[in-house]
């Protein structure tokens, strides 16, 4: 494979904490792929959760896409989309679509400032999306 393409397979297991009839170990299986170009990166991830919350037969699916584009040495644009769905709508109040996009600026060595808009739209019929504007400061030391 090319050094520009990254592929990841991952499994996470959370053992059950109790031993009742409805308790089970939670399993999350993830497949992710990313491509890194000279001025951009993009990727996708698919996760399947079985026995979510350690409850037998609770299943969730997560599909994510992301992009980062370097505009210049100091500026970059980023975006992400997530879709979370529970099988048979058992967790409908937490299912939905999450989107974030924004611009980041390198202020100096180890310091970044970003402005971004985050949106959440739950999966319930007739619900409206909730949009929030964020200002983030990152300091690495």
C-alpha positions in Angstrom: 0.0 0.0 0.0 1.0 3.6 -0.5 2.4 5.6 2.4 -0.4 8.1 1.8 -3.1 5.6 2.6 -3.8 4.4 6.2 -6.0 1.5 7.0 -7.1 0.6 10.5 -9.0 -2.3 11.9 -9.8 -2.2 15.6 -11.8 -4.1 18.2 -12.6 -2.9 21.7 -14.3 -5.2 24.3 -15.8 -3.9 27.5 -16.5 -6.9 29.8 -19.9 -7.1 31.4 -19.9 -5.9 35.0 -22.9 -8.0 36.2 -24.1 -11.5 35.3 -27.8 -11.1 34.8 -29.8 -12.5 31.9 -29.6 -9.2 29.9 -25.9 -8.5 30.6 -23.3 -9.1 27.9 -19.8 -7.9 27.0 -19.9 -4.8 24.7 -17.9 -5.2 21.4 -17.0 -2.3 19.1 -15.6 -3.2 15.7 -14.1 -0.4 13.6 -12.8 -0.1 10.1 -11.2 3.2 9.1 -9.4 4.4 6.0 -7.6 7.8 5.4 -5.7 9.4 2.6 -3.1 12.1 3.1 -2.4 14.3 0.1 0.2 17.1 0.0 -2.3 19.7 1.2 -5.3 17.7 2.4 -6.4 14.6 4.2 -9.7 12.8 4.1 -11.1 9.7 5.5 -14.0 7.5 6.5 -14.8 5.3 9.5 -17.4 2.7 10.1 -18.1 1.3 13.6 -20.5 -1.4 14.8 -21.3 -1.7 18.5 -22.8 -4.9 19.7 -24.3 -5.2 23.2 -24.1 -1.4 23.7 -24.0 -0.4 27.3 -23.4 -4.1 28.1 -27.0 -4.9 27.4 -27.6 -8.0 25.2 -28.7 -7.3 21.6 -28.4 -3.5 21.8 -26.7 -2.5 18.6 -25.4 0.8 17.2 -23.8 1.9 14.0 -21.6 4.9 13.5 -20.5 6.3 10.1 -18.0 9.2 10.0 -16.3 11.2 7.3 -13.6 13.9 7.8 -11.6 16.3 5.7 -8.7 18.7 6.5 -7.4 21.1 3.8 -4.3 23.2 4.4 -5.0 26.7 2.9 -1.5 28.1 3.7 1.2 27.7 6.3 -1.0 29.3 9.0 -4.5 28.4 7.9 -6.5 25.2 7.5 -10.1 24.2 6.9 -11.6 21.1 8.6 -14.9 19.3 8.6 -16.5 16.2 10.0 -19.8 14.4 9.7 -21.1 11.6 12.0 -24.2 9.5 11.7 -25.2 7.5 14.8 -28.1 5.0 14.6 -29.3 2.4 17.0 -30.8 -0.8 15.5 -34.6 -0.9 15.9 -34.4 2.6 17.3 -33.9 1.5 20.9 -31.7 4.6 21.6 -33.6 7.1 19.3 -33.1 10.0 21.6 -29.3 9.8 21.1 -29.3 8.9 17.4 -28.7 11.5 14.8 -26.3 13.5 12.7 -23.4 15.6 14.0 -21.5 18.0 11.8 -18.6 20.3 12.5 -16.6 22.6 10.2 -14.4 25.5 10.7 -11.0 27.2 10.1 -7.9 27.0 12.2 -5.0 29.4 12.4 -1.5 28.7 13.8 -0.8 31.6 16.1 2.8 30.5 17.0 4.7 27.4 18.0 2.3 25.0 19.7 -0.6 27.5 19.7 -3.7 27.2 17.4 -7.0 29.1 17.4 -10.0 27.8 15.6 -13.5 29.0 14.9 -16.1 26.3 14.1 -19.7 25.6 13.8 -21.1 22.4 15.3 -24.6 21.1 14.5 -26.6 18.2 16.0 -29.8 16.9 14.5 -31.4 14.1 16.4 -33.2 11.3 14.5 -36.7 12.0 15.9 -39.2 13.0 13.3 -39.7 16.8 13.1 -36.8 17.8 15.2 -34.7 20.8 14.4 -30.9 20.9 14.4 -29.1 22.6 17.2 -26.2 24.8 15.9 -23.4 26.2 18.1 -20.5 28.5 17.2 -17.3 27.7 19.0 -13.9 29.4 19.5 -11.2 27.0 20.5 -7.7 27.6 21.7 -5.1 24.8 21.6 -1.8 25.1 23.4 0.8 22.2 23.2 3.7 22.2 25.5 
